[in-house]
Amino acid sequence: MAKRIDYYDDPNAPAPNSLVPSVNVIVTNDAGDLLMIRRTDNDNWAVPGGAIDLGESIPQAAVRETLEETGITCQITGLVGTYSDPRHVILYTSNGEARQEFSIVLTAQAISGKPTPSDESREVQWVPREEVAALQMDRSMRMRIDHYLSGASSPYIG
């Protein structure tokens, strides 16, 4: 099975060979719960997201990726921040791609659908804010969610 391996400031990380604009989406419901997926490629919890396709805007990619990975249709509401730390390298074992982090993290409100797993998500759940910290996730994903939960008035730029 193909795996995703995240490295951070690791001398054993492979040298990056790609940079792909991507988006992550912190989707909330009326109760304020966060839409979380358990990834099939590393078994970590994350918010939905993925690469921005040619011919697609950032919000279009965010809505598409959320629907594909979770079964939830959402409406984009804001920006958490930008994440482009070259010390974060993501290795995809299926093809040897070693990607430098480049992600724009948006907020969204759920408007329809029900949590449904996909090829990329073995579990999809609405998780109360106070329970998110207990989930197993990569440090970069935890940082993104923590920035959102902090309620900062300005987007993170990094």
N, C-alpha and C positions, 0 to 999 in steps of 0.2 A: 504494500500500500504506500502511495506517495505521502510524504510527510512535509510539514512546514517546520523549520527550526529557526527560532529567533535567537540572535546573538546580540549582546550589547557590550560594547567596549571590551571585546574579547579578542586577545591576540590569536586565538585559534579560529576565528571567524574567517570564512572565505572572502577573498577580495570581491567587492561588488562588481557585477557585470551588466547591471540594468538599473534604470530609474523609471518607475511607472507611476504616473499620477493616479492616486486612489482616494477613496472617500470612505469614511466611517460615519454611522448615523446613530445617535443616541435618541431612540424613540421612546416616548412616554405615553401612558394611557391616562384616563381621567383621574385615576387614583395616584398618579405620580410614579408608578412602577416603571422600571426600565426593561425594555425588550432585550433579552440576552439569548445568545446562541452558544451551544457547546459544539465547537468545531470538530469536523471529522478528521482533519489532517494533523491535529496535535492534541486533541482532547481538552484544550483550554476553553474557558468561557470568554466571550467577546461580544461586542455590539456588531450588528451587521455591517457589511461593507465589501468593497472590492475595487477593481480597476475601473477607471473612467474610459469608456469606449470612444473611438473616433466618431465625430458627429454628434456627440452627446454633451450636454452641459453638466456641471457639477450637481445641481439639484436633480436633474433627470437620472444621473447615475445613482445617486443616493436612493431615490424612490425605487428604481429598478432593482438594485442590489437588495434592498430591504424586502421587497416583495418576493424575489427569487429565493432568498435564504430563510424567510420566516413565514410567508403567507400573509403578511400584514401590509396593507397599503397605508402610506403615511403622507403627511404634508410637511414640507420643510418650514421650520420656524426661526432658525438662527444658526450662529456659528460658535463652536467651542474654541477652535483654534486650528493652527497649521503645525504639522509635525514633519520635520525633515532632517533629523539628527543623523549625520553620516556614520556615527558610531553604532547605529542600529542597522544590522544586516539580517535579511530574511532569506534563508536558503530553502528552495523548493527542490526536494530530492527527485521529483519526477523528471525534471529536465536540466538540473544543475544550475538553474537561474539563482543568482545571488543578488538580491534586490536591496538597494539603499532605500531606507524609509522615506516615503513622500506621501503624506496623507492629510487630507482636509477633513476635519471632524465637524459635522453639522448636528443640529438638534431638529427633532420632528415630533409631530403629534400623530398618533395612530388615528386613522379614520374608518378603516374597515378591515375585515378578515379575522382569521383565528390563527394562533400560533401553530405552524405546521413545519416539521423538519424537511430538509432537502438533502441533496447530495453533499452539500457543504456543511450542514448543521444536523448533528445527531439528536439534539434536543433544542427546543425553542420554548422559552418561558418568560412570563412577566415576573420580574424579581423586585420586591420592595427595596427601596433605597438602602435601608438599614441592613439588608442581607447581602448586598453586592460585595462588600469587603471580604466576605467569607468564601467567595468563589475562587477557584484556581484559574489564574490568568497570567499572561505575559506581563512583564513590568511596563512595557509601553502602553498596553491596553489599560492597565490599572491607572497609569498616569493620566490618560485621556479622560477616563471616567471620573477620576478625582478632580480634575480641572472643572468638569461639568458640575459635579456635586458641590464644589466650593462656592459656586454662585458668583464667580468673579465678574466684574462689570465690563471687562475688556477681554477680547479673545486672546488665547495663548499664541505666541508666535515663536516657533523654535524649530 
